[in-house]
Amino acid sequence: MTTVEHVRHHESDHPWFIRAAARWLSNWRARRQIRKLSDYETRILNDMGVTRDEVKWAAKLPLSVNPAWELRNRSRTRRVVESSIR
């Protein structure tokens, strides 16, 4: 017998508002995790490759974007620029 748990749906099978709500919820959860990073010591953030200002910036992004992805992209870009200057 097939149950709901056994049926795999493709994301496009859902109406746009369900997909938007799921994306919003995912971005909201990511934002909560990003905000927790602001409690870390600066040296730990440095070990992670991000700055405190980047964490603050990502935590303020709108829910339409994933702050974890944006933080990663911004910190990578900064590190590439910094390494090319040296």
Secondary structure, 3 states (H helix, E strand, C coil): CCCHHHCCCCHHHCCHHHHHHHHHHHHHHHHHHHHHHCCCCHHHHHHHCCCHHHHHHHHCCCCCCCHHHHHHHHHHHHHHHHHHHC
